[in-house]
Amino acid sequence: MAAPNLFYKYVKYPLITEKTVLMVERENKVVLIVDKKANKPLLKKIIREQFGVDVKKVNVLITPKGEKKAIITFYNADDALKVATALGIL
């Protein structure tokens, strides 16, 4: 768990809805609201260091509210469940 302050600097909160919970269970994805300054390689590195899991892919988008949403895809379901449980999604 290296650099936890980077995690808390760039990740604002996990997005918890019915749809995102199903994404964790079915698609091995976790959805986070992040700082606008965060980019894909930085988010991938932060998640890898904070939770010790391999990240397959990171997608980002700007919501209509003006928030930056990151969809983190993991290689296996166990990693997604581990991160979701640690963040309080499940």
DSSP file (Angstrom, degrees, kcal/mol; ACC not computed):
  #  RESIDUE AA STRUCTURE BP1 BP2  ACC     N-H-->O    O-->H-N    N-H-->O    O-->H-N    TCO  KAPPA ALPHA  PHI   PSI    X-CA   Y-CA   Z-CA
    1    1 A M              0   0    0      0, 0.0     2,-0.3     0, 0.0    49,-0.2   0.000 360.0 360.0 360.0  73.3    0.0    0.0    0.0
    2    2 A A        +     0   0    0     47,-0.8     4,-0.0     1,-0.2    47,-0.0  -0.619 360.0   3.3 -87.3 144.1    2.3    2.7   -1.3
    3    3 A A    >>  +     0   0    0     -2,-0.3     4,-1.1     1,-0.1     3,-0.9   0.909  63.0 171.8  53.6  58.3    1.4    6.3   -1.5
    4    4 A P  H 3> S+     0   0    0      0, 0.0     4,-2.1     0, 0.0     5,-0.2   0.808  75.0  64.7 -66.3 -26.4   -2.1    6.2    0.1
    5    5 A N  H 3> S+     0   0    0      1,-0.2     4,-1.2     2,-0.2     5,-0.1   0.808  97.3  55.7 -67.7 -26.4   -2.2   10.0    0.1
    6    6 A L  H <> S+     0   0    0     -3,-0.9     4,-2.0     2,-0.2     5,-0.3   0.901 106.1  51.7 -66.9 -40.2   -2.1   10.0   -3.8
    7    7 A F  H  X S+     0   0    0     -4,-1.1     4,-2.7     1,-0.2    -2,-0.2   0.949 113.6  42.5 -59.7 -49.2   -5.2    7.7   -3.8
    8    8 A Y  H  < S+     0   0    0     -4,-2.1    -1,-0.2     1,-0.2    -2,-0.2   0.703 111.4  57.4 -74.0 -18.4   -7.1   10.1   -1.5
    9    9 A K  H  < S+     0   0    0     -4,-1.2    -1,-0.2    -5,-0.2    -2,-0.2   0.885 120.5  24.9 -75.0 -39.7   -5.8   13.1   -3.5
   10   10 A Y  H  < S+     0   0    0     -4,-2.0    25,-3.0    -3,-0.1     2,-0.7   0.744 110.1  70.2-101.2 -26.4   -7.2   11.9   -6.8
   11   11 A V  E  <  -A   34   0A   0     -4,-2.7    23,-0.2    -5,-0.3    -1,-0.1  -0.841  53.1-179.8 -97.7 118.1  -10.1    9.6   -5.9
   12   12 A K  E     -     0   0A   0     21,-2.1    22,-0.2    -2,-0.7    -1,-0.2   0.962  60.4 -40.2 -79.9 -55.9  -13.1   11.6   -4.5
   13   13 A Y  E     -A   33   0A   0     20,-1.5    20,-3.2     2,-0.0    -1,-0.3  -0.974  57.9 -96.6-166.3 157.3  -15.5    8.7   -3.9
   14   14 A P  E     -A   32   0A   0      0, 0.0     2,-0.7     0, 0.0    18,-0.3  -0.586  38.1-121.6 -78.9 145.4  -16.9    5.5   -5.4
   15   15 A L        -     0   0    0     16,-2.3     2,-0.7    -2,-0.2    16,-0.3  -0.794  29.6-167.2 -88.6 119.6  -20.1    5.7   -7.4
   16   16 A I        +     0   0    0     -2,-0.7     2,-0.3     4,-0.1     3,-0.0  -0.893  28.2 129.7-116.9 103.2  -22.6    3.4   -5.8
   17   17 A T     >  -     0   0    0     -2,-0.7     4,-2.0     1,-0.1     5,-0.2  -0.861  70.0 -98.5-137.0 173.1  -25.8    2.7   -7.8
   18   18 A E  H  > S+     0   0    0     -2,-0.3     4,-1.9     1,-0.2     5,-0.2   0.907 123.7  51.6 -60.5 -40.6  -27.6   -0.5   -8.8
   19   19 A K  H  > S+     0   0    0      1,-0.2     4,-1.8     2,-0.2    -1,-0.2   0.907 109.8  47.3 -64.8 -42.6  -25.9   -0.3  -12.2
   20   20 A T  H  > S+     0   0    0      2,-0.2     4,-1.7     1,-0.2    -1,-0.2   0.843 109.2  54.0 -71.9 -31.3  -22.4    0.0  -10.8
   21   21 A V  H  X S+     0   0    0     -4,-2.0     4,-1.9     2,-0.2    -1,-0.2   0.906 109.4  48.6 -66.3 -40.3  -22.9   -2.8   -8.3
   22   22 A L  H  X S+     0   0    0     -4,-1.9     4,-3.0     1,-0.2     5,-0.5   0.856 106.9  56.8 -65.7 -34.3  -23.9   -5.1  -11.3
   23   23 A M  H  X S+     0   0    0     -4,-1.8     4,-1.6     2,-0.2     6,-1.6   0.880 106.3  50.1 -63.9 -37.3  -20.9   -3.9  -13.2
   24   24 A V  H  X S+     0   0    0     -4,-1.7     4,-0.7     4,-0.2    -2,-0.2   0.940 117.1  40.1 -63.8 -46.3  -18.7   -5.1  -10.3
   25   25 A E  H  < S+     0   0    0     -4,-1.9    -2,-0.2     2,-0.1    -1,-0.2   0.877 129.7  24.5 -73.4 -39.4  -20.4   -8.5  -10.2
   26   26 A R  H  < S+     0   0    0     -4,-3.0    -3,-0.2    -5,-0.1    -2,-0.2   0.815 132.0  28.1 -99.0 -34.8  -20.8   -9.2  -14.0
   27   27 A E  H  < S-     0   0    0     -4,-1.6    47,-0.2    -5,-0.5    -3,-0.2   0.378  94.4-119.5-115.3   3.2  -18.1   -7.1  -15.8
   28   28 A N     <  +     0   0    0     -4,-0.7    46,-2.6    -5,-0.5     2,-0.4   0.898  68.1 136.4  58.7  43.5  -15.2   -6.8  -13.2
   29   29 A K  E     - B   0  73A   0     -6,-1.6     2,-0.4    44,-0.2    44,-0.2  -0.934  40.5-162.6-125.1 145.8  -15.5   -3.0  -13.2
   30   30 A V  E     - B   0  72A   0     42,-2.3    42,-3.0    -2,-0.4     2,-0.5  -0.988  13.4-146.3-124.3 136.8  -15.5   -0.4  -10.5
   31   31 A V  E     + B   0  71A   0     -2,-0.4   -16,-2.3   -16,-0.3     2,-0.3  -0.903  20.7 177.3-109.7 127.5  -16.7    3.1  -11.0
   32   32 A L  E     -AB  14  70A   0     38,-2.8    38,-3.3    -2,-0.5     2,-0.6  -0.943  29.8-133.4-127.0 146.5  -15.1    6.1   -9.2
   33   33 A I  E     -AB  13  69A   0    -20,-3.2   -21,-2.1    -2,-0.3   -20,-1.5  -0.905  40.8-178.0 -94.5 124.6  -15.5    9.8   -9.3
   34   34 A V  E     -AB  11  68A   0     34,-2.6    34,-0.8    -2,-0.6   -23,-0.2  -0.711  32.0 -81.6-123.5 169.1  -12.0   11.3   -9.5
   35   35 A D    >   -     0   0    0    -25,-3.0     3,-1.5    -2,-0.2    -1,-0.1  -0.387  39.6-121.1 -66.8 146.9  -10.3   14.7   -9.6
   36   36 A K  T 3  S+     0   0    0      1,-0.3    -1,-0.1    -2,-0.1   -26,-0.0   0.729 110.7  60.8 -64.7 -21.2  -10.3   16.4  -13.0
   37   37 A K  T 3  S+     0   0    0      2,-0.0    -1,-0.3   -27,-0.0     2,-0.2   0.611  82.0 103.3 -81.5 -11.7   -6.5   16.4  -13.1
   38   38 A A    <   -     0   0    0     -3,-1.5     2,-0.2   -28,-0.2    -4,-0.1  -0.487  54.4-164.6 -74.3 138.5   -6.2   12.6  -12.9
   39   39 A N     >  -     0   0    0     -2,-0.2     4,-2.5     1,-0.1     5,-0.2  -0.702  33.5 -97.1-117.1 173.9   -5.3   10.8  -16.1
   40   40 A K  H  > S+     0   0    0     -2,-0.2     4,-2.5     1,-0.2     5,-0.2   0.921 119.2  46.2 -60.8 -50.8   -5.6    7.2  -17.1
   41   41 A P  H  > S+     0   0    0      0, 0.0     4,-2.1     0, 0.0    -1,-0.2   0.889 114.1  50.0 -61.7 -36.6   -2.0    6.1  -16.4
   42   42 A L  H  > S+     0   0    0      2,-0.2     4,-2.7     1,-0.2    -2,-0.2   0.925 111.4  47.7 -66.1 -44.4   -2.0    7.8  -13.0
   43   43 A L  H  X S+     0   0    0     -4,-2.5     4,-2.5     2,-0.2     5,-0.2   0.904 111.2  51.4 -62.8 -41.6   -5.3    6.2  -12.0
   44   44 A K  H  X S+     0   0    0     -4,-2.5     4,-2.1    -5,-0.2    -1,-0.2   0.916 112.8  45.7 -60.9 -43.7   -4.0    2.8  -13.1
   45   45 A K  H  X S+     0   0    0     -4,-2.1     4,-2.5    -5,-0.2     5,-0.2   0.913 112.0  50.9 -66.0 -44.3   -0.9    3.2  -11.1
   46   46 A I  H  X S+     0   0    0     -4,-2.7     4,-2.7     2,-0.2     5,-0.2   0.926 112.4  45.6 -61.6 -46.4   -2.7    4.5   -8.0
   47   47 A I  H  X S+     0   0    0     -4,-2.5     4,-2.3     1,-0.2     6,-0.5   0.912 113.0  51.0 -64.4 -42.8   -5.2    1.5   -8.0
   48   48 A R  H  X S+     0   0    0     -4,-2.1     4,-1.6    -5,-0.2     5,-0.2   0.915 116.2  40.5 -61.2 -43.7   -2.4   -1.0   -8.5
   49   49 A E  H  < S+     0   0    0     -4,-2.5   -47,-0.8     2,-0.2    -2,-0.2   0.874 116.6  48.2 -74.6 -37.5   -0.3    0.4   -5.6
   50   50 A Q  H  < S+     0   0    0     -4,-2.7    -2,-0.2    -5,-0.2    -3,-0.2   0.908 129.6  18.1 -70.9 -41.6   -3.2    1.0   -3.2
   51   51 A F  H  < S-     0   0    0     -4,-2.3    -2,-0.2    -5,-0.2    -3,-0.2   0.551  94.4-125.1-111.7 -10.0   -4.9   -2.4   -3.6
   52   52 A G     <  +     0   0    0     -4,-1.6     2,-0.3    -5,-0.4    -4,-0.2   0.860  66.0 126.8  69.4  36.2   -2.2   -4.6   -5.1
   53   53 A V        -     0   0    0     -6,-0.5     2,-0.5    -5,-0.2    -1,-0.2  -0.867  63.3-108.8-123.7 157.6   -4.3   -5.7   -8.1
   54   54 A D        -     0   0    0     -2,-0.3    21,-1.1    -3,-0.1     2,-0.5  -0.742  27.6-148.7 -88.4 129.6   -3.7   -5.7  -11.9
   55   55 A V  E     -C   74   0A   0     -2,-0.5    19,-0.2    19,-0.2     3,-0.1  -0.854  10.7-170.2 -99.5 127.8   -5.8   -3.2  -13.8
   56   56 A K  E     -     0   0A   0     17,-2.3     2,-0.3    -2,-0.5    18,-0.2   0.904  66.5 -11.2 -80.8 -44.9   -6.7   -4.2  -17.3
   57   57 A K  E     -C   73   0A   0     16,-1.6    16,-3.1     2,-0.0     2,-0.4  -0.996  50.9-149.2-158.7 151.1   -8.1   -0.9  -18.6
   58   58 A V  E     -C   72   0A   0     -2,-0.3     2,-0.4    14,-0.2    14,-0.2  -0.993  12.8-173.1-129.1 124.9   -9.2    2.6  -17.4
   59   59 A N  E     -C   71   0A   0     12,-2.3    12,-3.3    -2,-0.4     2,-0.3  -0.941   7.5-169.3-113.2 139.4  -12.0    4.6  -19.2
   60   60 A V  E     +C   70   0A   0     -2,-0.4     2,-0.3    10,-0.2    10,-0.2  -0.952   9.9 167.0-128.2 150.3  -12.7    8.2  -18.2
   61   61 A L  E     -C   69   0A   0      8,-2.1     8,-3.3    -2,-0.3     2,-0.5  -0.980  34.3-117.5-153.2 159.7  -15.5   10.6  -19.1
   62   62 A I  E     -C   68   0A   0     -2,-0.3     6,-0.2     6,-0.2    -2,-0.0  -0.900  32.3-139.2-101.9 125.6  -16.9   13.9  -17.9
   63   63 A T    >   -     0   0    0      4,-3.2     3,-2.0    -2,-0.5    -1,-0.0  -0.309  27.2-104.6 -78.0 164.8  -20.5   13.7  -16.6
   64   64 A P  T 3  S+     0   0    0      0, 0.0    -1,-0.1     0, 0.0    -2,-0.0   0.760 122.9  61.3 -60.2 -23.4  -23.2   16.3  -17.3
   65   65 A K  T 3  S-     0   0    0      2,-0.1     3,-0.1     1,-0.0    -3,-0.0   0.607 121.9-109.0 -76.5 -11.0  -22.6   17.5  -13.7
   66   66 A G  S <  S+     0   0    0     -3,-2.0     2,-0.2     1,-0.3    -1,-0.0   0.534  76.0 132.0  94.6   7.8  -19.0   18.3  -14.7
   67   67 A E        -     0   0    0    -32,-0.0    -4,-3.2   -31,-0.0     2,-0.6  -0.617  58.2-121.5 -90.5 153.6  -17.5   15.5  -12.6
   68   68 A K  E     -BC  34  62A   0    -34,-0.8   -34,-2.6    -6,-0.2     2,-0.5  -0.856  26.7-161.8 -96.8 124.1  -14.9   13.1  -14.0
   69   69 A K  E     -BC  33  61A   0     -8,-3.3    -8,-2.1    -2,-0.6     2,-0.5  -0.899   2.0-161.8-109.0 131.9  -15.9    9.5  -13.8
   70   70 A A  E     -BC  32  60A   0    -38,-3.3   -38,-2.8    -2,-0.5     2,-0.6  -0.957   4.6-159.8-114.9 129.1  -13.4    6.6  -14.1
   71   71 A I  E     -BC  31  59A   0    -12,-3.3   -12,-2.3    -2,-0.5     2,-0.5  -0.935  13.2-160.4-107.8 111.7  -14.4    3.1  -15.0
   72   72 A I  E     -BC  30  58A   0    -42,-3.0   -42,-2.3    -2,-0.6     2,-0.4  -0.826   1.6-159.9 -98.5 122.1  -11.7    0.7  -13.9
   73   73 A T  E     -BC  29  57A   0    -16,-3.1   -17,-2.3    -2,-0.5   -16,-1.6  -0.874   7.2-157.4-104.6 134.1  -11.7   -2.8  -15.5
   74   74 A F  E     - C   0  55A   0    -46,-2.6   -19,-0.2    -2,-0.4     3,-0.0  -0.712  23.6-123.7-108.8 159.2   -9.8   -5.6  -13.8
   75   75 A Y  S    S+     0   0    0    -21,-1.1     2,-0.3    -2,-0.2    -1,-0.1   0.878  92.9  21.2 -69.7 -39.0   -8.4   -8.9  -15.2
   76   76 A N  S  > S-     0   0    0    -22,-0.3     4,-1.4     1,-0.1     3,-0.5  -0.912  76.0-117.4-133.2 162.7  -10.4  -11.1  -12.9
   77   77 A A  H  > S+     0   0    0     -2,-0.3     4,-2.6     1,-0.2     5,-0.2   0.810 108.8  63.2 -66.5 -32.0  -13.5  -10.9  -10.7
   78   78 A D  H  > S+     0   0    0      1,-0.2     4,-2.3     2,-0.2    -1,-0.2   0.895 102.9  49.5 -62.1 -39.3  -11.7  -11.5   -7.5
   79   79 A D  H  > S+     0   0    0     -3,-0.5     4,-2.4     2,-0.2     5,-0.2   0.918 111.1  49.1 -65.0 -42.9   -9.7   -8.3   -7.9
   80   80 A A  H  X S+     0   0    0     -4,-1.4     4,-2.6     1,-0.2    -2,-0.2   0.912 113.1  47.1 -63.2 -42.2  -12.9   -6.3   -8.7
   81   81 A L  H  X S+     0   0    0     -4,-2.6     4,-2.5     2,-0.2    -1,-0.2   0.880 110.4  53.2 -66.9 -37.9  -14.6   -7.7   -5.6
   82   82 A K  H  X S+     0   0    0     -4,-2.3     4,-2.1    -5,-0.2    -2,-0.2   0.944 113.7  41.7 -61.6 -48.4  -11.5   -7.0   -3.4
   83   83 A V  H  X S+     0   0    0     -4,-2.4     4,-2.0     2,-0.2    -2,-0.2   0.919 114.7  51.1 -66.8 -44.2  -11.5   -3.3   -4.5
   84   84 A A  H  X>S+     0   0    0     -4,-2.6     5,-2.7    -5,-0.2     6,-0.8   0.896 111.7  47.7 -61.8 -40.6  -15.2   -2.9   -4.3
   85   85 A T  H ><5S+     0   0    0     -4,-2.5     3,-0.7     1,-0.2    -1,-0.2   0.909 110.8  51.0 -66.7 -41.8  -15.3   -4.4   -0.7
   86   86 A A  H 3<5S+     0   0    0     -4,-2.1    -1,-0.2     1,-0.2    -2,-0.2   0.836 112.5  47.0 -64.4 -32.5  -12.4   -2.2    0.4
   87   87 A L  H 3<5S-     0   0    0     -4,-2.0    -1,-0.2    -5,-0.1    -2,-0.2   0.561 116.6-113.5 -86.3  -8.8  -14.2    0.9   -0.9
   88   88 A G  T <<5S+     0   0    0     -4,-0.7    -3,-0.2    -3,-0.7    -4,-0.1   0.690  80.3 124.2  86.1  19.0  -17.5   -0.1    0.7
   89   89 A I      <       0   0    0     -5,-2.7    -4,-0.2    -6,-0.2    -5,-0.1   0.893 360.0 360.0 -76.9 -40.6  -19.4   -0.7   -2.5
   90   90 A L              0   0    0     -6,-0.8    -5,-0.2    -9,-0.2    -1,-0.1   0.382 360.0 360.0-108.5 360.0  -20.4   -4.3   -1.6
